[in-house]
Amino acid sequence: MRLDLFLKLTRLCPRRSVAQQLCDAGLVLLNGRAAKPSHAVRPADEIVIRRRDREMTVRALNVPAVRNVSRREANSLIEVIAERELKPDL
């Protein structure tokens, strides 16, 4: 499954276009490397998402075969490894 679609399905990004913009800006790392939106996600992959005020590290536990999943099922697709707040540069 594509990275941008996976981020949308797991509710880490509200829309696929937002996920694509984050990937294009280099703010999404897949297994330690900057990833394009079309990169394939597999179980056990580690995804780091950076935003202005926080950085979140998650592990993909399961990759669905369908494009729609329920909210409850979306929570079972990932495991949050770390989440930290970033201090703004002054």
Protein Blocks (a to p, Z undefined) as FASTA:
>chain_A
ZZklmmmmnopafbfklmmmmmmnopaceehiacdfklccdehiacddddfkbccddddf
bdcfbfbdcfklmmmmpccfbdcdddddZZ
